[in-house]
Amino acid sequence: MTLLVLSKGDHTLSVVDPTTLKVLGRMPSGPDPHEVIADADGRLAYISNYGGPAGSYHAISVIDLREGKALDAIDLTPLRGAHGLAFAGGKLWFTAETNKVIGTYDPAIRHVDWVLGTGQNRTHMIFVSPDLKRIVTSNVNSATMSIIDAVHREGPMGPPYEDWDETIVPVGRGDEGFDVSPDGKQIWVANAQDGTVCVIDASEKKVIETLNADVRSANRLTFTPDGSRVLVSMLGGPIWLCWTPPLAVW
């Protein structure tokens, strides 16, 4: 197991041994790297190149981790401001903030093969369930979360078809980092401007608790694999440990 670490200032991707913290390799990340995700077999890493405050870039960099070299970048034109990334079902899932959309890139055909609008401002981070039936995004400037579920519809004039239903859940201001609990029952959201953490019941699709966690400038949130803790990183302070359950912050 290795860690993939981005440096925005140096425009590099470092491969790090998590036990010794030794840097095993360093490769170019492309301009303004923001997020990184590896594919299912750990061969390729994908890096979103955002493009400053306006999200002006339209590329996702690709790194061959085994060969230690950059490959041709993915051109998302006309989409811009790629940010959140996930890899599921053999495809790369991404957000494009400038266009208020999410989409998928199929490595097999080297093409963006699906796009869905969220209607929300700055659709930022993305979660995709392993069965591909649920997508969750944070929408920073709208102060909302989108819960997007796959549905099966009966065609009134033709065969049945697959579609998506989006539920908008209001949360705190500046919601960026979020994660879904390992059991899929809750979604925890860090609100950077309010300094709070919202807990969403994933089945009811509503906020059931707001923690006054003092996490202003929070930019990422993640569950530990066993679901016992939530880690929140902040641009202007230390890392907080949030325990669940019960809903308490230490």
Contacts in CASP RR format, 6 or more apart in sequence:
PFRMAT RR
TARGET T0000
AUTHOR 0000-0000-0000
METHOD contacts of the structure
MODEL  1
MTLLVLSKGDHTLSVVDPTTLKVLGRMPSGPDPHEVIADADGRLAYISNY
GGPAGSYHAISVIDLREGKALDAIDLTPLRGAHGLAFAGGKLWFTAETNK
VIGTYDPAIRHVDWVLGTGQNRTHMIFVSPDLKRIVTSNVNSATMSIIDA
VHREGPMGPPYEDWDETIVPVGRGDEGFDVSPDGKQIWVANAQDGTVCVI
DASEKKVIETLNADVRSANRLTFTPDGSRVLVSMLGGPIWLCWTPPLAVW
1 18 0 8 1.000
2 15 0 8 1.000
2 16 0 8 1.000
2 17 0 8 1.000
2 18 0 8 1.000
2 24 0 8 1.000
3 15 0 8 1.000
3 16 0 8 1.000
3 17 0 8 1.000
3 18 0 8 1.000
4 13 0 8 1.000
4 14 0 8 1.000
4 15 0 8 1.000
4 16 0 8 1.000
4 36 0 8 1.000
4 38 0 8 1.000
4 45 0 8 1.000
5 13 0 8 1.000
5 14 0 8 1.000
5 15 0 8 1.000
5 16 0 8 1.000
6 12 0 8 1.000
6 13 0 8 1.000
6 14 0 8 1.000
6 29 0 8 1.000
6 33 0 8 1.000
6 34 0 8 1.000
6 35 0 8 1.000
6 36 0 8 1.000
6 47 0 8 1.000
7 13 0 8 1.000
7 14 0 8 1.000
7 29 0 8 1.000
7 33 0 8 1.000
8 32 0 8 1.000
8 33 0 8 1.000
8 34 0 8 1.000
11 28 0 8 1.000
11 29 0 8 1.000
11 30 0 8 1.000
11 31 0 8 1.000
11 32 0 8 1.000
11 33 0 8 1.000
12 26 0 8 1.000
12 27 0 8 1.000
12 28 0 8 1.000
12 29 0 8 1.000
13 26 0 8 1.000
13 27 0 8 1.000
13 28 0 8 1.000
13 29 0 8 1.000
13 33 0 8 1.000
13 36 0 8 1.000
13 45 0 8 1.000
13 47 0 8 1.000
13 63 0 8 1.000
14 23 0 8 1.000
14 25 0 8 1.000
14 26 0 8 1.000
15 23 0 8 1.000
15 24 0 8 1.000
15 25 0 8 1.000
15 26 0 8 1.000
15 27 0 8 1.000
15 65 0 8 1.000
16 22 0 8 1.000
16 23 0 8 1.000
16 24 0 8 1.000
17 24 0 8 1.000
25 68 0 8 1.000
27 63 0 8 1.000
27 68 0 8 1.000
27 69 0 8 1.000
27 70 0 8 1.000
28 61 0 8 1.000
28 70 0 8 1.000
29 36 0 8 1.000
29 47 0 8 1.000
29 49 0 8 1.000
29 61 0 8 1.000
29 63 0 8 1.000
30 47 0 8 1.000
30 49 0 8 1.000
30 59 0 8 1.000
30 61 0 8 1.000
30 70 0 8 1.000
30 73 0 8 1.000
31 49 0 8 1.000
31 51 0 8 1.000
31 57 0 8 1.000
32 49 0 8 1.000
32 50 0 8 1.000
32 51 0 8 1.000
32 52 0 8 1.000
32 57 0 8 1.000
33 47 0 8 1.000
33 48 0 8 1.000
33 49 0 8 1.000
33 50 0 8 1.000
33 61 0 8 1.000
34 47 0 8 1.000
34 48 0 8 1.000
34 49 0 8 1.000
34 50 0 8 1.000
34 82 0 8 1.000
34 83 0 8 1.000
34 84 0 8 1.000
35 47 0 8 1.000
35 48 0 8 1.000
35 83 0 8 1.000
35 84 0 8 1.000
35 85 0 8 1.000
35 125 0 8 1.000
36 45 0 8 1.000
36 46 0 8 1.000
36 47 0 8 1.000
36 48 0 8 1.000
36 85 0 8 1.000
37 45 0 8 1.000
37 46 0 8 1.000
37 85 0 8 1.000
37 86 0 8 1.000
37 87 0 8 1.000
37 92 0 8 1.000
38 44 0 8 1.000
38 45 0 8 1.000
38 46 0 8 1.000
38 65 0 8 1.000
38 87 0 8 1.000
39 45 0 8 1.000
39 46 0 8 1.000
39 87 0 8 1.000
39 90 0 8 1.000
39 92 0 8 1.000
39 107 0 8 1.000
40 87 0 8 1.000
40 89 0 8 1.000
40 90 0 8 1.000
42 65 0 8 1.000
43 64 0 8 1.000
43 65 0 8 1.000
43 66 0 8 1.000
44 62 0 8 1.000
44 63 0 8 1.000
44 64 0 8 1.000
44 65 0 8 1.000
44 71 0 8 1.000
44 107 0 8 1.000
45 62 0 8 1.000
45 63 0 8 1.000
45 65 0 8 1.000
46 60 0 8 1.000
46 61 0 8 1.000
46 62 0 8 1.000
46 63 0 8 1.000
46 74 0 8 1.000
46 85 0 8 1.000
46 87 0 8 1.000
46 92 0 8 1.000
47 60 0 8 1.000
47 61 0 8 1.000
47 62 0 8 1.000
47 63 0 8 1.000
48 60 0 8 1.000
48 81 0 8 1.000
48 82 0 8 1.000
48 83 0 8 1.000
48 84 0 8 1.000
48 85 0 8 1.000
48 94 0 8 1.000
49 57 0 8 1.000
49 59 0 8 1.000
49 60 0 8 1.000
49 61 0 8 1.000
49 73 0 8 1.000
49 82 0 8 1.000
50 57 0 8 1.000
50 81 0 8 1.000
50 82 0 8 1.000
50 83 0 8 1.000
50 97 0 8 1.000
51 57 0 8 1.000
51 81 0 8 1.000
54 98 0 8 1.000
55 80 0 8 1.000
55 81 0 8 1.000
55 97 0 8 1.000
55 98 0 8 1.000
56 80 0 8 1.000
56 81 0 8 1.000
56 98 0 8 1.000
57 80 0 8 1.000
57 81 0 8 1.000
57 82 0 8 1.000
58 75 0 8 1.000
58 76 0 8 1.000
58 77 0 8 1.000
58 78 0 8 1.000
58 79 0 8 1.000
58 80 0 8 1.000
58 81 0 8 1.000
58 82 0 8 1.000
59 73 0 8 1.000
59 74 0 8 1.000
59 75 0 8 1.000
59 76 0 8 1.000
59 82 0 8 1.000
60 73 0 8 1.000
60 74 0 8 1.000
60 76 0 8 1.000
60 82 0 8 1.000
60 85 0 8 1.000
60 92 0 8 1.000
60 94 0 8 1.000
60 105 0 8 1.000
61 70 0 8 1.000
61 73 0 8 1.000
61 74 0 8 1.000
62 70 0 8 1.000
62 71 0 8 1.000
62 72 0 8 1.000
62 73 0 8 1.000
62 74 0 8 1.000
63 69 0 8 1.000
63 70 0 8 1.000
63 71 0 8 1.000
64 70 0 8 1.000
64 71 0 8 1.000
74 92 0 8 1.000
74 105 0 8 1.000
74 110 0 8 1.000
74 112 0 8 1.000
76 82 0 8 1.000
76 94 0 8 1.000
76 96 0 8 1.000
76 112 0 8 1.000
78 99 0 8 1.000
79 96 0 8 1.000
79 98 0 8 1.000
79 99 0 8 1.000
79 101 0 8 1.000
79 112 0 8 1.000
79 115 0 8 1.000
80 96 0 8 1.000
80 97 0 8 1.000
80 98 0 8 1.000
80 99 0 8 1.000
81 96 0 8 1.000
81 97 0 8 1.000
81 98 0 8 1.000
81 99 0 8 1.000
82 94 0 8 1.000
82 95 0 8 1.000
82 96 0 8 1.000
82 97 0 8 1.000
83 94 0 8 1.000
83 95 0 8 1.000
83 96 0 8 1.000
83 97 0 8 1.000
83 124 0 8 1.000
83 125 0 8 1.000
84 94 0 8 1.000
84 95 0 8 1.000
84 124 0 8 1.000
84 125 0 8 1.000
84 126 0 8 1.000
85 92 0 8 1.000
85 93 0 8 1.000
85 94 0 8 1.000
85 126 0 8 1.000
86 92 0 8 1.000
86 93 0 8 1.000
86 94 0 8 1.000
86 126 0 8 1.000
86 127 0 8 1.000
86 128 0 8 1.000
87 93 0 8 1.000
88 128 0 8 1.000
88 129 0 8 1.000
88 130 0 8 1.000
88 132 0 8 1.000
89 132 0 8 1.000
90 106 0 8 1.000
90 107 0 8 1.000
91 104 0 8 1.000
91 105 0 8 1.000
91 106 0 8 1.000
91 107 0 8 1.000
91 113 0 8 1.000
92 104 0 8 1.000
92 105 0 8 1.000
92 107 0 8 1.000
93 102 0 8 1.000
93 103 0 8 1.000
93 104 0 8 1.000
93 126 0 8 1.000
93 128 0 8 1.000
93 135 0 8 1.000
94 102 0 8 1.000
94 103 0 8 1.000
94 104 0 8 1.000
94 105 0 8 1.000
94 126 0 8 1.000
95 101 0 8 1.000
95 102 0 8 1.000
95 103 0 8 1.000
95 123 0 8 1.000
95 124 0 8 1.000
95 125 0 8 1.000
95 126 0 8 1.000
95 137 0 8 1.000
96 102 0 8 1.000
96 103 0 8 1.000
96 123 0 8 1.000
97 122 0 8 1.000
97 123 0 8 1.000
97 124 0 8 1.000
99 117 0 8 1.000
100 117 0 8 1.000
100 118 0 8 1.000
100 119 0 8 1.000
100 120 0 8 1.000
100 121 0 8 1.000
100 123 0 8 1.000
101 115 0 8 1.000
101 116 0 8 1.000
101 117 0 8 1.000
101 118 0 8 1.000
101 123 0 8 1.000
102 115 0 8 1.000
102 116 0 8 1.000
102 117 0 8 1.000
102 118 0 8 1.000
102 123 0 8 1.000
102 126 0 8 1.000
102 135 0 8 1.000
102 137 0 8 1.000
102 148 0 8 1.000
103 112 0 8 1.000
103 114 0 8 1.000
103 115 0 8 1.000
103 116 0 8 1.000
104 112 0 8 1.000
104 113 0 8 1.000
104 114 0 8 1.000
105 111 0 8 1.000
105 112 0 8 1.000
105 113 0 8 1.000
106 112 0 8 1.000
106 113 0 8 1.000
116 148 0 8 1.000
116 164 0 8 1.000
118 137 0 8 1.000
118 139 0 8 1.000
118 146 0 8 1.000
118 148 0 8 1.000
118 166 0 8 1.000
120 137 0 8 1.000
120 139 0 8 1.000
120 142 0 8 1.000
120 144 0 8 1.000
120 146 0 8 1.000
120 168 0 8 1.000
121 139 0 8 1.000
121 140 0 8 1.000
121 141 0 8 1.000
121 142 0 8 1.000
122 139 0 8 1.000
122 140 0 8 1.000
122 141 0 8 1.000
122 142 0 8 1.000
123 137 0 8 1.000
123 138 0 8 1.000
123 139 0 8 1.000
123 146 0 8 1.000
124 137 0 8 1.000
124 138 0 8 1.000
124 139 0 8 1.000
124 140 0 8 1.000
124 175 0 8 1.000
124 176 0 8 1.000
124 177 0 8 1.000
125 137 0 8 1.000
125 138 0 8 1.000
125 176 0 8 1.000
125 177 0 8 1.000
125 178 0 8 1.000
126 135 0 8 1.000
126 136 0 8 1.000
126 137 0 8 1.000
127 134 0 8 1.000
127 135 0 8 1.000
127 136 0 8 1.000
127 137 0 8 1.000
127 178 0 8 1.000
127 179 0 8 1.000
127 180 0 8 1.000
128 134 0 8 1.000
128 135 0 8 1.000
129 135 0 8 1.000
129 180 0 8 1.000
132 150 0 8 1.000
133 149 0 8 1.000
133 150 0 8 1.000
134 147 0 8 1.000
134 148 0 8 1.000
134 149 0 8 1.000
134 150 0 8 1.000
135 146 0 8 1.000
135 147 0 8 1.000
135 148 0 8 1.000
135 149 0 8 1.000
135 164 0 8 1.000
136 145 0 8 1.000
136 146 0 8 1.000
136 147 0 8 1.000
136 148 0 8 1.000
136 178 0 8 1.000
136 180 0 8 1.000
136 187 0 8 1.000
137 145 0 8 1.000
137 146 0 8 1.000
137 148 0 8 1.000
138 145 0 8 1.000
138 175 0 8 1.000
138 176 0 8 1.000
138 177 0 8 1.000
138 178 0 8 1.000
138 189 0 8 1.000
139 145 0 8 1.000
139 146 0 8 1.000
139 175 0 8 1.000
140 174 0 8 1.000
140 175 0 8 1.000
140 176 0 8 1.000
141 174 0 8 1.000
143 170 0 8 1.000
143 171 0 8 1.000
143 172 0 8 1.000
143 173 0 8 1.000
143 174 0 8 1.000
143 175 0 8 1.000
143 191 0 8 1.000
144 168 0 8 1.000
144 169 0 8 1.000
144 170 0 8 1.000
144 171 0 8 1.000
144 175 0 8 1.000
145 168 0 8 1.000
145 169 0 8 1.000
145 171 0 8 1.000
145 175 0 8 1.000
145 178 0 8 1.000
145 187 0 8 1.000
145 189 0 8 1.000
145 200 0 8 1.000
146 166 0 8 1.000
146 167 0 8 1.000
146 168 0 8 1.000
146 169 0 8 1.000
147 166 0 8 1.000
147 167 0 8 1.000
147 169 0 8 1.000
147 187 0 8 1.000
147 200 0 8 1.000
147 202 0 8 1.000
147 205 0 8 1.000
148 164 0 8 1.000
148 165 0 8 1.000
148 166 0 8 1.000
148 167 0 8 1.000
149 164 0 8 1.000
149 165 0 8 1.000
149 167 0 8 1.000
150 162 0 8 1.000
150 163 0 8 1.000
150 164 0 8 1.000
151 162 0 8 1.000
151 163 0 8 1.000
151 164 0 8 1.000
151 165 0 8 1.000
152 160 0 8 1.000
152 161 0 8 1.000
152 162 0 8 1.000
152 163 0 8 1.000
153 160 0 8 1.000
153 161 0 8 1.000
153 162 0 8 1.000
153 163 0 8 1.000
154 160 0 8 1.000
155 161 0 8 1.000
167 205 0 8 1.000
169 200 0 8 1.000
169 205 0 8 1.000
169 206 0 8 1.000
169 207 0 8 1.000
170 207 0 8 1.000
171 189 0 8 1.000
171 191 0 8 1.000
171 198 0 8 1.000
171 200 0 8 1.000
171 207 0 8 1.000
172 189 0 8 1.000
172 191 0 8 1.000
172 193 0 8 1.000
172 194 0 8 1.000
172 196 0 8 1.000
172 198 0 8 1.000
172 210 0 8 1.000
173 191 0 8 1.000
173 192 0 8 1.000
173 193 0 8 1.000
173 194 0 8 1.000
174 191 0 8 1.000
174 192 0 8 1.000
174 193 0 8 1.000
174 194 0 8 1.000
175 189 0 8 1.000
175 190 0 8 1.000
175 191 0 8 1.000
175 192 0 8 1.000
175 198 0 8 1.000
176 190 0 8 1.000
176 192 0 8 1.000
176 218 0 8 1.000
176 219 0 8 1.000
176 220 0 8 1.000
177 189 0 8 1.000
177 190 0 8 1.000
177 218 0 8 1.000
177 219 0 8 1.000
177 220 0 8 1.000
177 221 0 8 1.000
178 187 0 8 1.000
178 188 0 8 1.000
178 189 0 8 1.000
178 190 0 8 1.000
178 221 0 8 1.000
179 187 0 8 1.000
179 188 0 8 1.000
179 221 0 8 1.000
179 222 0 8 1.000
179 223 0 8 1.000
179 230 0 8 1.000
180 186 0 8 1.000
180 187 0 8 1.000
180 202 0 8 1.000
180 223 0 8 1.000
181 187 0 8 1.000
181 188 0 8 1.000
181 202 0 8 1.000
181 223 0 8 1.000
181 227 0 8 1.000
181 244 0 8 1.000
182 223 0 8 1.000
182 225 0 8 1.000
182 226 0 8 1.000
182 227 0 8 1.000
183 227 0 8 1.000
184 202 0 8 1.000
185 201 0 8 1.000
185 202 0 8 1.000
185 203 0 8 1.000
186 199 0 8 1.000
186 200 0 8 1.000
186 201 0 8 1.000
186 202 0 8 1.000
186 244 0 8 1.000
187 199 0 8 1.000
187 200 0 8 1.000
187 202 0 8 1.000
188 197 0 8 1.000
188 198 0 8 1.000
188 199 0 8 1.000
188 200 0 8 1.000
188 221 0 8 1.000
188 223 0 8 1.000
188 230 0 8 1.000
188 242 0 8 1.000
188 244 0 8 1.000
189 197 0 8 1.000
189 198 0 8 1.000
189 199 0 8 1.000
189 200 0 8 1.000
189 221 0 8 1.000
190 197 0 8 1.000
190 213 0 8 1.000
190 215 0 8 1.000
190 218 0 8 1.000
190 219 0 8 1.000
190 220 0 8 1.000
190 221 0 8 1.000
190 232 0 8 1.000
191 197 0 8 1.000
191 198 0 8 1.000
191 215 0 8 1.000
191 218 0 8 1.000
192 215 0 8 1.000
192 216 0 8 1.000
192 217 0 8 1.000
192 218 0 8 1.000
192 219 0 8 1.000
193 216 0 8 1.000
194 216 0 8 1.000
195 212 0 8 1.000
195 213 0 8 1.000
195 214 0 8 1.000
195 215 0 8 1.000
195 216 0 8 1.000
195 218 0 8 1.000
196 210 0 8 1.000
196 211 0 8 1.000
196 212 0 8 1.000
196 213 0 8 1.000
196 215 0 8 1.000
197 210 0 8 1.000
197 211 0 8 1.000
197 213 0 8 1.000
197 215 0 8 1.000
197 218 0 8 1.000
197 221 0 8 1.000
197 230 0 8 1.000
197 232 0 8 1.000
197 242 0 8 1.000
197 249 0 8 1.000
198 207 0 8 1.000
198 209 0 8 1.000
198 210 0 8 1.000
198 211 0 8 1.000
199 207 0 8 1.000
199 208 0 8 1.000
199 209 0 8 1.000
199 210 0 8 1.000
199 211 0 8 1.000
199 244 0 8 1.000
199 247 0 8 1.000
200 206 0 8 1.000
200 207 0 8 1.000
200 208 0 8 1.000
201 207 0 8 1.000
201 208 0 8 1.000
209 247 0 8 1.000
211 242 0 8 1.000
211 247 0 8 1.000
211 249 0 8 1.000
213 232 0 8 1.000
213 240 0 8 1.000
213 242 0 8 1.000
213 249 0 8 1.000
214 240 0 8 1.000
215 232 0 8 1.000
215 234 0 8 1.000
215 240 0 8 1.000
216 234 0 8 1.000
217 234 0 8 1.000
217 235 0 8 1.000
217 236 0 8 1.000
217 237 0 8 1.000
218 232 0 8 1.000
218 233 0 8 1.000
218 234 0 8 1.000
218 235 0 8 1.000
219 233 0 8 1.000
219 234 0 8 1.000
219 235 0 8 1.000
220 232 0 8 1.000
220 233 0 8 1.000
221 230 0 8 1.000
221 231 0 8 1.000
221 232 0 8 1.000
221 233 0 8 1.000
222 230 0 8 1.000
222 231 0 8 1.000
223 229 0 8 1.000
223 230 0 8 1.000
223 231 0 8 1.000
223 244 0 8 1.000
224 230 0 8 1.000
224 231 0 8 1.000
227 244 0 8 1.000
228 243 0 8 1.000
228 244 0 8 1.000
229 241 0 8 1.000
229 242 0 8 1.000
229 243 0 8 1.000
229 244 0 8 1.000
230 241 0 8 1.000
230 242 0 8 1.000
230 243 0 8 1.000
230 244 0 8 1.000
231 239 0 8 1.000
231 240 0 8 1.000
231 241 0 8 1.000
231 242 0 8 1.000
232 239 0 8 1.000
232 240 0 8 1.000
232 242 0 8 1.000
233 239 0 8 1.000
234 240 0 8 1.000
240 249 0 8 1.000
240 250 0 8 1.000
241 249 0 8 1.000
241 250 0 8 1.000
242 248 0 8 1.000
242 249 0 8 1.000
242 250 0 8 1.000
243 249 0 8 1.000
243 250 0 8 1.000
END
